[in-house]
Amino acid sequence: MTWKTSPTEPGAASRILRGLFAGLDAARSTPDRFTILISLYDLALASQARGDLDGAAGLLRQGLSLAAEAGDESAAAYYLEALAAIARQQDDPQRAARLLAAAGAQLQASGSGWLHAYVPRAPHDQSIEADLRSQMGDAAYEQAAAHGRSLTSARAIRYGLEDAHQDPQQHEAARKQEVQPEQRRGA
């Protein structure tokens, strides 16, 4: 997409965001989830770039929910990667490590899919892992990453859909309920 305005012009970011939201509205007027997934991802990255991390996370959760509803596991994994980047920026390295590992496992199982052909991927390489490892320490990083890799696709999506800013006691109680059934099955 080309812009008739330079991103450095005063008010350009707002005009660009309005254009992206107009694109999302147009995408939602069709039954095609493909364009909605692209629009949500683009809007989330634009919000993230402007420093609106909560807005970006909300848009990513919408896209993750839509990808899950469509059964598009590779698209869901890209949304998990982007949510990991947000968690990292929000100084939540444990959540970032879990989401990044869950996304990696999901992409390895389902393949790269189509979304990466239309949108830039969130940071996901070894330098990100090294940064998280140095921030958390080796043992804590390995534990968080192992937890992320162990999540089923459905559980990874549920974890990604959680609002990281919700009450910590509610978050921990929900996580414990999620783990208990698997422990009973011997997983």
Order of alpha helices (4+ residues) and beta strands (2+ residues): alpha-alpha-alpha-alpha-alpha-alpha-alpha-alpha-alpha
